[in-house]
Amino acid sequence: MGKMIPGFLILLSIMFVQGCDVFEPSASIEIIRWEQSHYEFSYGDKWGNVEVWYKIRNTGNVDIDYYKIWFTATCSNGVTYEDWTNGLSLDTGHSLTDNAYIGIPDKQVQSIEITDYELTTY
């Protein structure tokens, strides 16, 4: 007959393994849409800033206390511009939609992408 392991040792082992869960913030972020202002004058056209609408969803197992998202705008001439936005307090399992502006000095934008992000839990 084999040795029997007392029940409390099994319970202690389970508690230890569960206690080692990694609590790292994680999120999914997507660009919903973007638009660039455009003005027509008698002397020519002028391109303005870009407004970007994005959605961030907390997919982790802890609340996100602070986030920062970097956007890169690629212009029709191949030049890129980077800007960022930030936010506070995104509970686990929740999402929010917000907007940000990217300053563009009179160039037409062809695409916008999320190039980096930072999530902080205190």
PyMOL commands that set and color helices and strands:
alter all, ss='L'
color gray80, all
select helices_A, chain A and resi 7-19
alter helices_A, ss='H'
color red, helices_A
select strands_A, chain A and resi 27-41+44-58+64-75+80-90+95-102+109-120
alter strands_A, ss='S'
color yellow, strands_A
deselect
rebuild
show_as cartoon
